[in-house]
């Protein structure tokens, strides 16, 4: 039966191995953050995640106010809100919602 090598010799071997394979020698197993530092950088992929912003009608309207352009979709939305308010189905005034009604009881 062969005797196991001494701990000091194993430590030397680990140190030499880390030099050869370009890894971090950390005999005390201290937390170094090396795992995080080896990861791929997220910055470029995060900036490319969202597509470039589209040009909206309101941007064109702001650039050329003298043309008197009318946003048909926005006008339809405002008309629908006014129609709902006339029927009593619109949003309540600020501070007049369900939570305010429950506090009054």
PyMOL commands that set and color helices and strands:
alter all, ss='L'
color gray80, all
select helices_A, chain A and resi 7-20+34-38+43-49+57-63+65-67+72-86+98-104
alter helices_A, ss='H'
color red, helices_A
deselect
rebuild
show_as cartoon
